[in-house]
Every structure is written in C-alpha cells, then in structure tokens.
C-alpha cells in the first residue's frame, strides 16, 4: 500500500489545524460583552471625563474586573450615591463584580469610570482602554467621545 503525500494530505493537515484551533479556547475570547461605551467630551480646563457602558457577563461564573487602564490617561471605577444627608457622594471602587449571566450598567449618577489627564487633546475622538480580569487577562475597550 502506497500513501499519496500530495495535495490531499496537505489539505487534510490544514483542515485539522483549523478545527483544532476553532475548538480550543483562544486568548481573545471575551467573557463579557460591552455595549454603548462612550465618554463625555472633555471641557476646556477640566482634567477628567466620565465614561459609561453596559458590561454583560456571558458566562456561568462570577466575573471580577480588577482594574481598568487607558492609554495615556489614568482611569478608575467610581460610584455615585446619595448619602444619609441627601448629598451626592462619589467613591472609588477597587473592583467591579458581575454575577453570572447578568449585567452592570455604568451610567450617570451611578457606577461610572473617571478618566483623568492633565491635558486632554482637543481632537480626542476615542479613548483606548483595557479591562483586567485577574492578573493575566486583559481585554480591549474603546470609549467613543460624545
């Protein structure tokens, strides 16, 4: 019996590699979906903007977003609430926890992201950031300036 090592063998090898790659978990898989990510337009003389979005956990496990980092800017999770004296207060959040198959809304007067800079460019159209889940997994996030 003689095996042919031509085009058919090469095609089977390529198809096998594609199937193996498709079935394996990739590093680019995002365990959450991001909707309506935008940041407010920076005002002249103000060194921070607020950013909003909806994060949807697409898994059956609790997700903890440990950190947000943005190119050329400082960023932190914050939450605004009304305190016992009917005053609006804002506090920094160390992390954001999203329960399985649920969502967290970042919206005005609630959870939001503060993005800070000494000088925002006048022509700023987007802010590129990354969300960190654990120490080693980072996922891209882009805020459109509105």
Secondary structure, DSSP 8 states (H G I E B T S, - for coil): -----SHHHHHHHHHHHHHHHHHS--TT--SEEEEEEEE----TT--EEEEEEEEEE-SSS-EEE-EEEETTBEEEEEEEEE-TTS-EEEEEES-EEE-TT-EEEE-TTSEEEEEE-S---TT--EEEEEEEETTTEEEEEEEEE-
